[in-house]
Structures are given as structure tokens and as C-alpha cells.
Amino acid sequence: MRDDPHIDPADPDVALGSPLSVAVARRDHETMQMVRRAVTRGEVMLAFQSVVRASHPETPAFHEGLIRVLDHTGRIIPAADFIGVVETQELGRQIDTRALELGFRALEEEPSLRLSVNMSARSIGYPRWMQALRQGLERDPTAGERLILEITERTAIVMPDLVQVFMKEMQTHGISFALDDFGAGYTSFRYLKDFYFDILKIDGEFIRGIADNPDNQVIAEAMLSLSRHFDMLTVAESVETLEDAEFLIDAGCDLLQGYFFGAPTVRPWWQQAGDRRRA
């Protein structure tokens, strides 16, 4: 472990041999290696999950493209298992770039598709990501109006001025913006009125089990009120039961997303339909 160039020997906890710190450092190093290998080999994909209308839950309003990578065994690894490690690194920008490219490819494959793609605000200053965005918009004049960019709450607040300028420019191309994981504890509410997000996504922490949780009911209802005040549509993330869905519909939530309505899939309906047409 002392000879590992990716472990900082100057870190006090590592230097003191804290078992927890050493274990965390090793885990993060292995995660970086896994993601770097996947990006290098092109083993990166999107899994698509529907976001449905509360008024007509059988009808998707749009789909979210969730980044996935393959590990060395070919197992599909969700973003939650690696994004926290790579997000502040250039590797995080490469992941965002690939997700955007795959998103534009899906929009080209299915003209009726409306799709959201996740990004970190840090990618706004990354030339390859911006190039992928501009090229995608140039290739398909309808893509901008069908693309939603989801900016994570924790990164939007880091560089609010840059985010505001970027959003204002891209909204002229028809792109919509969603504030992702709202309520996770990072947003300064004074910025909410300045960002002009189109969609607010309530973090799943406040949604799971909400039908039986009075505290989360009060918090979610406050977020719904904020969203209505600022003219934003609201998405409840991580809806997993009928009871939770019914509560959110009655509370006035606009859109619902979660396993109750369908798990993310790397083989969405439009690709399956294309395979049947070619058969």
C-alpha cells in the first residue's frame, strides 16, 4: 500500500495507518481504475428510465438517460457506485461527455423521444463536453427542444454565475434544465430564483416511504410549493410503491419517477422496436 502512487502518503490518516482511511483510499483507487478502463474501451452506456405524468401515469413525459459502465467481468455498474469518486476529476468530465453523446444518439434514433441527461456544472468549462453539445445541436435541429440537462444541486451552487450564463444561452436553443436531487442539502435558496430551472427533482430521500412519513410529507409539500411559486415542474424521484405514488399525486406533484413505474433499462422500447422492424 505504501508503494501505491495513487495513495497520498502525506494524508495524515493514511500516514498513521488508519484502517478505514486505507480501505477508503484503496476502494476509490479501484473505482477510478474501473471507470477509466471502461471509458478507454468504450464500455459506457445509458440506461433509460421513464418519467411519467402524475395525471396520466401510463404516459411517459420523458426518459432519463442514466450513465452506466461495465466492470472487468462485464457487469453493469450504476452511476451511484462511482460518480462520487470521479465527479471532481477529468474522468468525470469524460463521463459527462460520453453521456451527452449517447443522449444525442438516442434522440437521433427516436424522433419522438424527449430525454434528460445528467451533467455536472463543472463540465460547462470542459471543451470536449461543449463541443459534443454544439455538434449534437447542429446535427439535429429538433434535438435542443427534446433535450433536458439535469444539473446536480451540489455542483450548481459551486459556480452559480457560470451556470446562469450557460443556461441562458442554451435555453435559446430550446434546451430545458432540471435541478437534480433537490433537498440534498447544498442549495442556497436565494439562487433558486436566479437559475430559471424548468424542472425541480425532489431527492428520493424525501420520497421513499412518504405515504407513512409525516416529516417527509411536510418537507415535500414545501418543495412543491416552492416549485409552483417559481413556475417549475416537479419530479418526485424514487417512487417505489403505489401508496407513495397516490400521496404525491394528491399533493399536486407533476411528474413521477421510480421503480414503481419501471426500472432503468439499457434496451428501451425504441431500440426493441427497431430490432423487430429489421428482423
N, C-alpha and C positions, 0 to 999 in steps of 0.2 A: 504493500500500500504506500509506503514512503517513496517508492520509486515511480509512482503513477504521476505523469506530468500534468494530469488534469485535476489533481487534488492539490489544493493550495496549502503547503506546509506552514505558511505564515498564519493561517486561520488558527486562533487560539484554541478552539475546541479540538481541531484536528491535531494541533501540536501537542495538546495534553492527552490525546488519545481517547477522547470521549467516544464510547462505542456508538452512541446514537448519531453523532456527527459524522463519524467514519461511515456508518451504514447509509446515511442520507447522501453523503458525497458519492459513495460508490453507486447507489441507485440512480442518482442524477446523471452520473457519467455514463452509465449503461443505457439510460433513456436517450441521452444525446446521441450516442453511437447508433442506437436502433433507428432513430429518426433520420440521422444523416445518411445511413445506409439506404433507407427507403427512398429518400429524396434522390440520391445519386442513381439508384436503379430504376427510378420512375414508378416505384411501388406505392403510389399515393392515389387515393380515390375519394369520391364523395359518396356519402350515404344520405339518402333523401327521406325526409320526414314531412308529412303533411301538416299544415296549419289550417284548421277548419273554422268556418264561421259559426259563431255561437247560435245565430238564428237558423242556420241550416247545417248542422254538424256533419251531414253526409257530403257536403261540398267543400273541397279544399279552396281556401283563398289564395294560398301559395304554398310552396315547399321550401324547406330549409335544407341547404346542402352542407352536410357536416363532414369535416375532414377526417379521413382515416388513413392509417399507414399499415403496411404489412411488416411483421417482425420476421426473424430469420427462419421461422417454422412455417410461414405463410398465414399466420393467424392475424385477423383483422383487429387492429388496436384503435380504440376511440380516442378522440382528442383529449378527453378528460384525463387520460393516463399520461399525457406527455406535454400538453400545451403550457402548463405552468413552468416547466423546466426550460422550454425553448423560446418562450414568448419574448424575452428581452434580448435574445441573441439574433444574429443574422439568419440563423437557421429558422427562426420564427418568421422572418420576412420571406424566406424562400417558401415556407409552408403556405403563407398567405397568398403568395404569387401563384402557386400551383392550384390552390383552392379557387382563386378567381378565374384562372384559365379553364379549369374543369367546369366552373359555373357557366362561363360563356359557351363552352362546347355543348352543355346540356340545353341552353337556351336556343342554340342553333339547331339542335336535333329535334326539339319540340316547340313549334311556333306558338302554341297555346300556353306554354309554361310561364309562370311567374316564380322567380326563385330568389331566396335570400342567401347570402354568402357572408361568413364571418370574417372579420378583419380586426387587426389591432391598429389603433391610431398611429402607432409607430411606423406602419407601412406607408403612410402618406408621403413620407420623405424618402422612400426606397425607390430608386429609379426603375428597377425591373418590374416592381408592382405597378407603378404608374404607367409604364409602357404597356403592360398587359391590359390595364384598364382602358387606355386610349385605343389600343388596337382592337379590342373587343367591341368598343362602341363604333369604331369606323367600319368594321366588317358587317355589322348588322344594325341598321338604323332603328330597329324596333327593340334592341336589347336594353337600352337605357330605361325605357318605360316599364320593362319587365324585371329589372334588377333591383333588389333591395340589399343594401350593405348594412350588416349588423356590426356596430362598433361596440366593443365591450366597455362597460361602465368604468372599469378600473383604469383603462387606458385613455378614455375620452377626457377624463379630468386632468390627466398629466399635461396635456398640451391643448387647452381649450381654444386658444386663438387660431392655431393651425387647423383644428377640426372645423371651426366655424367657417373659415375661408374656403376650405376644401368642400364642405357640404354645400355652400352657396354656389360654387362653380358647378358641381356635379348635378345639382338639382335643375340646372338649366338644360341638362341632357335627359331629364325625366327620371333620374335615379331617386329612389326613396331611401330613407335611412331609419334604422331601428336602433334604439338604445338597449343593448342586451344586458341581461342579468341585473335589471334594476332592483335596488334594495339590498344589494350585496354589501353595502356599507362604504362606498367610495365617493358617490356623487355629492357635490356641494349643490344644494337646491337652487342657489342663486344662478347657476349656469343653465338650469333647465329651460328657462325662458329664452335664453340666448342661442341655444343649439338648433332649434327648429327641427327636432326629430319628428318623423311622421308616425313612428310606431314606438311604443314603450313595451318592453317584455319584462314581466314581473318574474323575478328569480324564483326557481322551483322550491327553494327553501320555505317560501311562504305559501306555496300552493299544495304541496303534498299533504294530504290529510286535512285540508282546510275545512271540510264539512263538519269535523268534530273538534276544531281548534279555535275557540273564541278569540284568542290573541291574534292569530294569523288572519282571522276574518276582519278584525278591525284594521290591521295593517294593510291588507289587500284592498279593502274598501277605500282607505285613504289614498292609496296609489291610483285606484280607478278614478277617484275624484280629481286628483292632480292631472291625470291624463286627459280627462274631459275638459278641464279648465284650459289646458294648453293645446286643445284640438288634436290630440294624438289618439290613434287606435291603440287598444291594449291587447296584448297577447299574454295569456296565462301559460307559463311553461310547466312541464312535468305533471300534467293532468293524468292520473293513473286509475281513477275509479269513477263510476257513474255518479256516486254521491258528490264527489268534488266537482264534477262537470256540472251537475244540476245547480249546486250552490253558486258557481261562478256565472252561469247563465242568468240566474235570478238576480245576481248582484250587478249585472249590466256589463260584464266583460265582453269585448267584441269578438275575440278570436281565442281559440284553444289549441294547445299542442301538447302531445304526450303519448305514452304507450297505450292509453285507453283508446286512442283514435288510430294508432298504428305505430309500429316500431320503425326506426330508420332502416332503409334497405339500399343495398348497392345495385339492386336490379329493379328500378322503378317501372311503373306501368308503361311509360312511353317507350322504354327500351324493349320490354317484353312484347309490346305491340309491334315494334319494328322487326323483331325476330320472327314473329308469326307471319308478317307480310312477306318477308324474304324467304320463308320456308316453302 
